[in-house]
Amino acid sequence: MLAAATAEQVAGPDRVLVVGTRFGLGFMLHGPASPMSSPAAFGHPGRGGSLGFADPSLGIGFGYVTNGMQPTVVSDPRAQALVRAVRECLDRTAPSPAPR
């Protein structure tokens, strides 16, 4: 069921966000306008810099909410810095491959 919900249904210029977007069934998908933690992630940014997404490939959920409006609609630099930090932490704690 998750695979069907996160399969790309539409991609292209978004008339509201005024950027190229990708959507599954109700969820924005990882892409240049809304970079999340990996290509498997799905969620949605919000006006003012908030961002929420799930990434089943990494087993995480992420939520960031602001208390003020910013000029950004997607790819807020504060949210993206937090996403990068989470990804770096996950990369550091990932098990090392077994020696051959």
PLY file of the C-alpha trace (Angstrom):
ply
format ascii 1.0
element vertex 100
property float x
property float y
property float z
element edge 99
property int vertex1
property int vertex2
end_header
0.00 0.00 0.00
2.87 2.40 0.78
4.45 1.72 -2.61
1.23 2.71 -4.38
0.85 5.89 -2.28
4.42 7.01 -2.92
4.66 6.15 -6.62
5.02 9.29 -8.71
1.63 10.32 -10.05
2.51 13.73 -11.43
5.64 15.82 -11.90
6.28 19.23 -13.35
5.69 22.93 -12.77
3.46 23.63 -9.76
1.19 26.63 -10.31
0.92 27.36 -6.59
4.50 26.78 -5.45
5.92 28.13 -8.73
8.62 25.40 -8.86
8.85 21.92 -10.31
7.38 19.31 -7.97
6.72 15.57 -7.78
3.66 14.10 -6.10
2.47 10.65 -5.14
-1.07 10.10 -3.85
-1.33 13.20 -1.66
2.33 13.39 -0.72
5.13 15.46 -2.17
8.04 13.26 -3.15
11.76 13.93 -2.70
13.09 16.18 -5.44
14.91 19.44 -6.14
12.04 21.60 -4.85
11.73 19.63 -1.64
14.87 17.66 -0.86
14.27 15.23 1.96
16.52 12.53 3.38
16.51 10.13 0.40
14.63 9.34 -2.82
12.27 7.09 -0.80
11.08 9.99 1.40
7.63 11.55 1.13
5.94 14.42 2.95
5.42 18.12 2.43
7.02 21.49 3.18
4.91 24.28 4.61
4.81 28.01 4.17
7.26 29.65 6.51
9.85 26.88 6.49
8.16 23.93 8.18
8.79 20.46 6.82
7.40 17.03 7.63
8.28 13.74 5.98
8.73 10.02 6.46
11.53 7.96 5.00
10.74 4.24 5.05
14.17 3.33 3.67
15.84 4.90 6.72
13.07 4.12 9.19
12.61 7.75 10.26
9.99 10.44 10.50
10.98 14.11 10.58
9.05 17.19 11.62
10.18 20.80 11.84
7.79 23.64 12.62
8.59 27.33 12.75
6.80 30.11 14.60
7.10 32.74 11.92
6.72 33.30 8.24
9.71 33.29 5.92
9.83 34.17 2.23
10.61 30.56 1.29
7.93 28.12 0.21
10.11 25.07 -0.36
13.71 24.14 0.51
13.93 26.37 3.58
17.64 26.59 4.47
16.97 25.99 8.19
14.97 22.84 7.55
17.51 21.63 5.00
20.36 22.13 7.49
18.48 19.95 9.99
17.80 17.29 7.34
21.52 17.22 6.50
22.39 16.90 10.21
19.96 14.00 10.65
21.36 12.30 7.57
24.94 12.75 8.82
23.99 11.23 12.19
22.36 8.27 10.46
25.39 7.79 8.23
27.70 7.77 11.28
25.59 5.24 13.19
25.00 2.89 10.26
26.61 -0.52 10.76
29.86 -1.02 8.91
29.89 -3.66 6.21
31.20 -7.02 7.39
34.82 -7.70 6.38
35.26 -10.26 3.61
0 1
1 2
2 3
3 4
4 5
5 6
6 7
7 8
8 9
9 10
10 11
11 12
12 13
13 14
14 15
15 16
16 17
17 18
18 19
19 20
20 21
21 22
22 23
23 24
24 25
25 26
26 27
27 28
28 29
29 30
30 31
31 32
32 33
33 34
34 35
35 36
36 37
37 38
38 39
39 40
40 41
41 42
42 43
43 44
44 45
45 46
46 47
47 48
48 49
49 50
50 51
51 52
52 53
53 54
54 55
55 56
56 57
57 58
58 59
59 60
60 61
61 62
62 63
63 64
64 65
65 66
66 67
67 68
68 69
69 70
70 71
71 72
72 73
73 74
74 75
75 76
76 77
77 78
78 79
79 80
80 81
81 82
82 83
83 84
84 85
85 86
86 87
87 88
88 89
89 90
90 91
91 92
92 93
93 94
94 95
95 96
96 97
97 98
98 99
